[in-house]
Amino acid sequence: MISHYFVPLGAEINERYFKTLFLDVGLVCRICGLSMADIQGMEDMMLINSGAICEQLVGQHLLYSGKSFETPQLYCWMRQ
């Protein structure tokens, strides 16, 4: 049996580095200059901003999927 020592993600927080999430995916699209007509009219969905939009979508769902009385905790990894 292999045992590992795991450090909780919150133990190595560096307050100087953070990512922000908007309230809604629609706000991210608007700031990126995308409209619904632009997205629907594109045949190739490999947009430059697709990473930011996907990150926003996942973060937004993780924030609101927990219990309403718990403070949500999201962590990100950044290359130094």
C-alpha positions, 0 to 999 in steps of 0.5 A: 500500500502506497501512502502519500502526504498531500498538502491542501490547495489552500495551504500554498496560497500566494495573495499577490497572484490571483485570477478574476471571474466576471459575474456572467459568461455574457459579460466576458463575451461582451468585453472580448468584443463578441456578440451572439451573432458572431459566435453563431455565424462562425464555422470554426469555433477555435477563437482566440478568446475561447480559453477565457470564455471556457475558463469563465464558464467553468469557474462560474459553475464551480462558484455557484454549484456549492452550498449557499452558506459556504464560501466558495474556494477556487484555486488556480496554478500559475507558472512562475 
